[in-house]
Amino acid sequence: MSKKNRFSIMPISSLFFSVTFLAIGYGMVLTYIGVYLKGNGINDIAIGLINSSFFLGAILSSIFSQSIISKVGHIRSYANFAALMVTTFLLQYLFFNEFLWGFLRFVAGFCYFSILIIIESWLNEKATSEIRGKVLAIYEIIFYLSIALGQLFLTMDNLSSTIFVLGSVLVLVSIPFIALTKIKEPELLPFERYSLPKIYKIVPLATTTSFIGGIFIGSFFTMAPVYVLAKFQSVEVVSYFMLIGILGGLIAEWPVGIVSDKYGRRKIIAIVSFITAISSSLFLFIGLNTTLLYICSFLLGLTIFSLYPLSLARANDVLDEDADILEISRTLLFTYGLGSFVAPIIVGFLFKFYDNSMFVLYSVVGIYLTFYSLSKKRVADDELSTFVNVPITSGANIADLDPRTDKEAR
């Protein structure tokens, strides 16, 4: 490799430092919301609605934030969105009201995913087609490890004050890395949005998988802590449960990608979905054994975090050369966001009837996706694209970083 094309992380290190502090703060607060609400006697349906409002903000961010960023610039947008996000954390600490919290979670979701759009567009500006895969891999690893690290803070004393204040500090610490960066601000161009029925007709398995992947991830981060706290009455157990599940997701992504490149996405989606159903059903039999709980969490993490990247790979497998892959990738991310939005509402409602209903839902949906994927047409080996790992949470500009959307590379 020539010196000109040699990859160096230094020019974009400020972005990765910013993501690290942001994701740690985000990870701890996102998990803690359900824990705090459950500990204060709020019913599960209300918890689900409050948590879903975060993902509603995320969905609207993908629609509206790009025009805001284009008008005021990346640095000022980042600072304002981060400040608003910190404000929501501190207001949640100062005032406890379900309706207020729902609104604050909505604002936090909008701000957080708008910040991701800013970071991802900057990364894309500096990532040439030759190094885009490496940049995306580093971005994903940082996300997983940072969010996993955030779970460990749940074990601290004086939790309610510590989490909200420390989460605020971490988000604020991320600002100077962006405010002082010398990286050129990229131009954000408006993009066409496809209708979901049209995308489903083009890539039905990819659309279904991305939506179900959103259901799994959205409920895992928001309602699984509620389940664990109610059953084990320990925030420390919640912390380790989430940490182990997230690390399972990180470990699995690369092997899943390699195997799916060899055997095809359809079969691997079916296998991953089936394993999700089996591992979810195990939660019904673990009782109060924390060791079995952690094993089940790890097994669950091995599968549910792989579904969204598999959906993107499947879409790239079946699309022809003239298809607008970038827009379809963004629409799949939007579908994934819809799944994340409806999941806490559904699970919160089901918790009213059965404590383990979340994992019954996982099992049923996993079995459905298993048979649905096997019913779809197989893609020939020579038409398979290359699997690309993507972060479990990402903004609407993550598609720009995907090397498969580089038309020159195609």
C-alpha positions as CSV (number, residue, x, y, z in Angstrom):
1,M,0.0,0.0,0.0
2,S,1.4,3.4,-1.0
3,K,1.9,6.1,1.6
4,K,-0.9,8.1,-0.1
5,N,-3.4,5.3,0.6
6,R,-2.1,4.2,4.0
7,F,-4.7,4.4,6.7
8,S,-4.2,6.6,9.7
9,I,-6.7,7.2,12.5
10,M,-5.1,10.5,13.6
11,P,-6.9,12.9,11.3
12,I,-10.3,11.6,12.6
13,S,-9.3,10.8,16.2
14,S,-11.2,13.7,17.6
15,L,-14.4,12.3,16.2
16,F,-13.8,8.9,17.8
17,F,-13.0,10.5,21.2
18,S,-16.2,12.4,20.9
19,V,-18.2,9.3,20.1
20,T,-16.6,7.5,23.0
21,F,-17.7,9.9,25.7
22,L,-21.1,10.4,24.0
23,A,-21.8,6.7,23.8
24,I,-20.8,6.0,27.4
25,G,-23.1,8.7,28.6
26,Y,-25.9,7.6,26.3
27,G,-25.5,4.0,27.2
28,M,-25.8,4.4,30.9
29,V,-28.8,6.8,30.8
30,L,-30.7,4.8,28.2
31,T,-30.5,1.6,30.4
32,Y,-31.1,3.5,33.6
33,I,-34.4,5.1,32.6
34,G,-36.4,1.9,32.8
35,V,-34.6,0.9,36.0
36,Y,-35.4,4.3,37.6
37,L,-39.1,4.2,36.5
38,K,-39.6,0.7,37.7
39,G,-38.0,1.4,41.0
40,N,-40.4,4.3,41.5
41,G,-43.5,2.2,40.9
42,I,-44.4,3.4,37.4
43,N,-46.5,0.8,35.5
44,D,-44.9,-1.1,32.6
45,I,-47.1,0.4,29.9
46,A,-46.1,3.9,31.0
47,I,-42.4,2.8,31.0
48,G,-42.8,1.5,27.5
49,L,-44.4,4.7,26.2
50,I,-41.7,6.9,27.8
51,N,-38.9,4.7,26.3
52,S,-40.5,4.6,22.9
53,S,-40.6,8.4,22.8
54,F,-36.8,8.3,22.6
55,F,-37.0,6.4,19.4
56,L,-39.7,8.6,18.0
57,G,-37.3,11.5,18.4
58,A,-34.7,9.4,16.5
59,I,-37.1,8.8,13.6
60,L,-37.9,12.5,13.3
61,S,-34.2,13.3,13.5
62,S,-33.6,11.3,10.4
63,I,-36.2,13.5,8.6
64,F,-35.6,17.0,10.0
65,S,-32.2,17.4,11.5
66,Q,-30.3,17.4,8.2
67,S,-31.8,20.7,7.2
68,I,-30.9,22.2,10.6
69,I,-27.3,21.1,10.4
70,S,-27.0,22.4,6.8
71,K,-28.2,25.8,7.9
72,V,-26.1,26.4,11.0
73,G,-23.0,24.2,10.4
74,H,-21.8,21.0,12.0
75,I,-19.9,22.5,15.0
76,R,-22.7,24.8,16.2
77,S,-25.3,22.1,15.6
78,Y,-23.3,19.5,17.6
79,A,-22.9,22.0,20.5
80,N,-26.6,22.9,20.5
81,F,-27.8,19.3,20.3
82,A,-25.4,18.2,23.0
83,A,-26.5,21.1,25.3
84,L,-30.1,20.2,24.8
85,M,-29.4,16.6,25.5
86,V,-27.6,17.5,28.7
87,T,-30.6,19.7,29.6
88,T,-32.9,16.8,29.3
89,F,-30.7,14.6,31.6
90,L,-30.6,17.3,34.3
91,L,-34.3,18.1,34.1
92,Q,-35.0,14.4,34.6
93,Y,-32.9,14.5,37.7
94,L,-34.7,17.6,39.1
95,F,-38.3,16.8,38.2
96,F,-40.1,13.5,38.2
97,N,-43.3,13.5,36.0
98,E,-44.2,10.8,33.5
99,F,-45.5,13.3,30.9
100,L,-42.4,15.5,31.3
101,W,-40.1,12.5,31.0
102,G,-41.8,11.4,27.9
103,F,-41.2,14.7,26.3
104,L,-37.6,14.9,27.5
105,R,-36.9,11.4,26.2
106,F,-38.3,12.5,22.8
107,V,-35.9,15.6,22.8
108,A,-33.0,13.5,23.9
109,G,-33.6,11.0,21.1
110,F,-33.8,13.7,18.5
111,C,-30.6,15.3,19.7
112,Y,-28.7,12.1,20.1
113,F,-29.4,10.8,16.6
114,S,-28.8,14.3,15.1
115,I,-25.3,14.2,16.8
116,L,-24.7,10.8,15.1
117,I,-25.6,12.3,11.7
118,I,-23.0,15.0,12.3
119,I,-20.3,12.6,13.3
120,E,-21.1,10.1,10.5
121,S,-21.1,12.8,7.8
122,W,-17.7,14.0,9.1
123,L,-16.3,10.5,9.1
124,N,-17.6,10.0,5.5
125,E,-15.9,13.2,4.5
126,K,-12.5,11.9,5.6
127,A,-13.0,8.2,4.6
128,T,-12.1,7.4,1.0
129,S,-13.5,4.3,-0.6
130,E,-10.3,2.4,0.2
131,I,-10.5,2.9,3.9
132,R,-14.3,3.3,4.5
133,G,-14.6,-0.3,5.7
134,K,-11.8,0.2,8.3
135,V,-13.3,3.5,9.5
136,L,-16.7,1.8,9.9
137,A,-15.2,-1.1,11.8
138,I,-13.5,1.2,14.3
139,Y,-16.7,3.2,14.7
140,E,-18.6,0.1,15.5
141,I,-16.1,-1.3,18.0
142,I,-16.0,2.1,19.8
143,F,-19.8,2.1,20.0
144,Y,-20.1,-1.4,21.4
145,L,-17.3,-1.0,23.9
146,S,-18.4,2.5,25.0
147,I,-22.0,1.5,25.5
148,A,-20.9,-1.6,27.3
149,L,-18.7,0.5,29.6
150,G,-21.6,2.7,30.4
151,Q,-23.5,-0.3,31.9
152,L,-20.9,-0.6,34.6
153,F,-21.7,2.8,36.0
154,L,-25.1,1.3,37.1
155,T,-23.3,-0.4,40.0
156,M,-22.4,2.9,41.7
157,D,-23.9,4.3,44.9
158,N,-26.4,7.2,44.9
159,L,-27.5,6.0,41.5
160,S,-30.2,8.6,40.6
161,S,-28.0,11.6,41.0
162,T,-24.8,9.9,39.8
163,I,-26.2,8.6,36.5
164,F,-27.9,11.8,35.3
165,V,-25.0,14.1,36.4
166,L,-22.2,11.9,35.1
167,G,-24.1,11.3,31.9
168,S,-24.4,15.1,31.5
169,V,-20.7,15.5,32.2
170,L,-19.7,12.8,29.6
171,V,-21.8,14.4,26.9
172,L,-20.3,17.8,27.7
173,V,-16.8,16.4,27.5
174,S,-17.5,15.2,24.0
175,I,-18.1,18.8,22.8
176,P,-14.5,20.2,22.8
177,F,-13.3,17.4,20.6
178,I,-15.8,18.6,18.0
179,A,-15.5,22.3,18.7
180,L,-11.8,22.3,18.2
181,T,-11.6,20.0,15.2
182,K,-9.9,21.2,12.0
183,I,-11.8,18.7,9.9
184,K,-13.6,20.4,7.0
185,E,-17.4,20.5,7.4
186,P,-19.0,18.4,4.7
187,E,-22.0,19.4,2.7
188,L,-25.2,17.6,3.6
189,L,-27.4,17.1,0.6
190,P,-31.1,16.4,0.8
191,F,-32.1,12.8,-0.2
192,E,-35.1,11.2,-1.7
193,R,-37.2,9.0,0.7
194,Y,-38.7,5.8,-0.6
195,S,-42.0,4.6,0.6
196,L,-41.9,1.5,2.8
197,P,-44.4,-0.4,0.6
198,K,-42.1,0.2,-2.4
199,I,-39.0,-0.9,-0.5
200,Y,-40.7,-3.9,0.8
201,K,-41.6,-4.9,-2.7
202,I,-38.0,-4.6,-3.8
203,V,-36.3,-6.2,-0.8
204,P,-39.0,-7.9,1.4
205,L,-36.6,-10.0,3.5
206,A,-34.3,-7.1,4.2
207,T,-37.2,-4.9,5.2
208,T,-38.7,-7.5,7.5
209,T,-35.4,-8.3,9.1
210,S,-34.5,-4.7,9.7
211,F,-37.9,-4.1,11.4
212,I,-37.6,-7.2,13.6
213,G,-34.0,-6.3,14.4
214,G,-35.3,-3.0,15.6
215,I,-37.9,-4.7,17.8
216,F,-35.2,-6.8,19.4
217,I,-32.7,-4.0,20.0
218,G,-35.2,-1.4,21.0
219,S,-36.8,-3.6,23.7
220,F,-33.4,-5.0,24.8
221,F,-32.1,-1.6,25.8
222,T,-35.3,-0.2,27.2
223,M,-37.4,-3.0,28.6
224,A,-35.0,-5.9,29.4
225,P,-33.5,-3.8,32.3
226,V,-37.1,-3.5,33.6
227,Y,-37.6,-7.3,33.4
228,V,-34.3,-8.0,35.2
229,L,-34.8,-5.5,37.9
230,A,-38.4,-6.8,38.6
231,K,-37.2,-10.4,38.8
232,F,-33.8,-10.1,40.6
233,Q,-34.3,-6.8,42.5
234,S,-30.7,-5.8,41.8
235,V,-29.4,-2.9,39.7
236,E,-26.0,-4.7,39.7
237,V,-27.5,-7.7,38.0
238,V,-29.1,-5.4,35.5
239,S,-25.7,-3.8,34.8
240,Y,-23.9,-7.2,34.2
241,F,-26.8,-8.5,32.2
242,M,-26.7,-5.6,29.7
243,L,-22.9,-5.6,29.6
244,I,-22.6,-9.3,28.8
245,G,-25.4,-9.1,26.1
246,I,-23.6,-6.2,24.4
247,L,-20.3,-7.9,24.4
248,G,-21.9,-11.0,22.9
249,G,-23.1,-8.8,20.1
250,L,-19.7,-7.4,19.5
251,I,-18.1,-10.9,19.5
252,A,-20.7,-12.3,17.1
253,E,-20.7,-9.7,14.3
254,W,-17.5,-10.7,12.5
255,P,-18.1,-14.5,12.6
256,V,-21.7,-14.0,11.4
257,G,-20.4,-11.8,8.6
258,I,-17.8,-14.4,7.5
259,V,-20.3,-17.3,7.6
260,S,-23.0,-15.3,5.8
261,D,-20.6,-14.3,3.0
262,K,-19.9,-18.0,2.5
263,Y,-23.4,-19.5,2.9
264,G,-25.7,-16.6,2.0
265,R,-27.8,-14.2,4.0
266,R,-31.1,-16.1,3.7
267,K,-29.8,-19.2,5.6
268,I,-27.9,-17.2,8.2
269,I,-30.9,-14.9,8.9
270,A,-32.9,-18.1,9.5
271,I,-30.3,-19.6,11.8
272,V,-29.8,-16.4,13.8
273,S,-33.5,-16.0,14.2
274,F,-34.0,-19.6,15.3
275,I,-31.2,-19.3,17.8
276,T,-32.8,-16.1,19.1
277,A,-36.0,-18.0,19.6
278,I,-34.3,-20.8,21.4
279,S,-32.2,-18.5,23.7
280,S,-35.2,-16.4,24.4
281,S,-37.3,-19.4,25.5
282,L,-34.5,-20.3,28.0
283,F,-35.4,-17.2,30.0
284,L,-38.6,-19.0,30.9
285,F,-36.7,-21.7,32.9
286,I,-33.8,-19.9,34.5
287,G,-35.6,-19.0,37.8
288,L,-33.4,-16.7,39.9
289,N,-30.1,-18.2,38.9
290,T,-27.9,-15.2,37.9
291,T,-25.3,-17.4,36.1
292,L,-28.0,-18.8,33.8
293,L,-29.3,-15.3,33.3
294,Y,-25.9,-14.0,32.1
295,I,-25.4,-17.1,29.8
296,C,-28.8,-16.4,28.2
297,S,-28.0,-12.7,27.9
298,F,-24.7,-13.6,26.1
299,L,-26.6,-16.0,23.7
300,L,-29.2,-13.4,23.0
301,G,-26.6,-10.8,22.3
302,L,-24.8,-13.2,19.9
303,T,-27.9,-13.1,17.6
304,I,-30.1,-10.0,17.9
305,F,-27.3,-7.5,17.2
306,S,-26.5,-9.2,13.8
307,L,-29.9,-8.9,12.2
308,Y,-29.8,-5.3,11.0
309,P,-26.3,-5.7,9.3
310,L,-27.7,-8.9,7.8
311,S,-30.7,-7.0,6.4
312,L,-28.3,-4.5,4.7
313,A,-26.3,-7.3,3.2
314,R,-29.4,-9.1,1.9
315,A,-30.6,-5.8,0.3
316,N,-27.2,-5.4,-1.5
317,D,-27.3,-9.1,-2.6
318,V,-30.6,-8.7,-4.5
319,L,-30.4,-5.2,-5.9
320,D,-29.3,-4.6,-9.5
321,E,-26.5,-2.3,-10.5
322,D,-28.9,0.6,-11.2
323,A,-30.7,0.6,-7.9
324,D,-30.2,3.5,-5.5
325,I,-28.5,1.5,-2.7
326,L,-27.8,4.6,-0.6
327,E,-31.5,5.5,-0.3
328,I,-32.6,1.9,0.2
329,S,-30.1,1.6,3.0
330,R,-31.4,4.7,4.6
331,T,-35.0,3.4,4.4
332,L,-33.9,0.1,6.0
333,L,-32.5,2.2,8.8
334,F,-35.8,4.0,9.1
335,T,-37.6,0.7,9.2
336,Y,-35.2,-0.4,12.0
337,G,-36.1,2.8,13.9
338,L,-39.8,2.0,13.5
339,G,-39.2,-1.4,15.1
340,S,-37.3,0.2,17.9
341,F,-40.1,2.6,18.5
342,V,-43.0,0.1,18.7
343,A,-41.0,-2.4,20.7
344,P,-41.1,-0.7,24.2
345,I,-44.9,0.0,23.7
346,I,-45.7,-3.6,22.8
347,V,-43.5,-5.1,25.6
348,G,-44.7,-2.7,28.2
349,F,-48.3,-3.7,27.4
350,L,-47.4,-7.5,27.4
351,F,-45.7,-7.2,30.8
352,K,-49.1,-6.4,32.3
353,F,-50.2,-10.0,31.6
354,Y,-47.0,-12.1,32.0
355,D,-43.6,-11.3,33.5
356,N,-41.7,-13.3,30.8
357,S,-43.8,-12.0,27.9
358,M,-40.9,-10.1,26.3
359,F,-39.1,-13.4,25.7
360,V,-42.2,-15.2,24.5
361,L,-42.5,-12.3,22.0
362,Y,-38.9,-12.8,21.0
363,S,-39.4,-16.5,20.5
364,V,-42.5,-16.1,18.4
365,V,-41.0,-13.4,16.2
366,G,-37.8,-15.3,15.9
367,I,-39.6,-18.5,14.7
368,Y,-41.6,-16.3,12.2
369,L,-38.5,-14.8,10.8
370,T,-36.9,-18.2,10.5
371,F,-39.6,-19.6,8.3
372,Y,-40.1,-16.3,6.4
373,S,-36.5,-16.1,5.4
374,L,-36.4,-19.7,4.3
375,S,-39.4,-19.0,2.1
376,K,-37.5,-16.4,0.1
377,K,-35.4,-16.9,-3.0
378,R,-31.8,-18.0,-2.6
379,V,-29.2,-15.6,-4.1
380,A,-26.5,-17.2,-6.2
381,D,-23.0,-17.3,-4.6
382,D,-21.4,-15.1,-7.3
383,E,-24.0,-12.4,-6.7
384,L,-23.4,-12.1,-2.9
385,S,-22.1,-8.7,-1.7
386,T,-19.6,-8.4,1.1
387,F,-21.0,-8.3,4.7
388,V,-20.3,-5.0,6.4
389,N,-20.7,-4.5,10.2
390,V,-22.6,-1.4,11.3
391,P,-23.1,0.0,14.8
392,I,-26.2,-1.0,16.8
393,T,-27.2,2.6,17.0
394,S,-26.5,4.9,14.1
395,G,-27.7,8.1,12.4
396,A,-29.3,8.5,8.9
397,N,-25.8,9.1,7.4
398,I,-24.4,5.7,8.3
399,A,-25.3,4.5,4.8
400,D,-22.7,7.0,3.4
401,L,-20.0,5.1,5.3
402,D,-21.0,1.7,4.0
403,P,-18.4,0.9,1.3
404,R,-21.1,-1.1,-0.6
405,T,-22.9,2.1,-1.4
406,D,-19.8,3.5,-3.2
407,K,-20.8,3.3,-6.8
408,E,-17.2,3.3,-7.9
409,A,-16.6,0.2,-5.8
410,R,-19.6,-1.5,-7.5
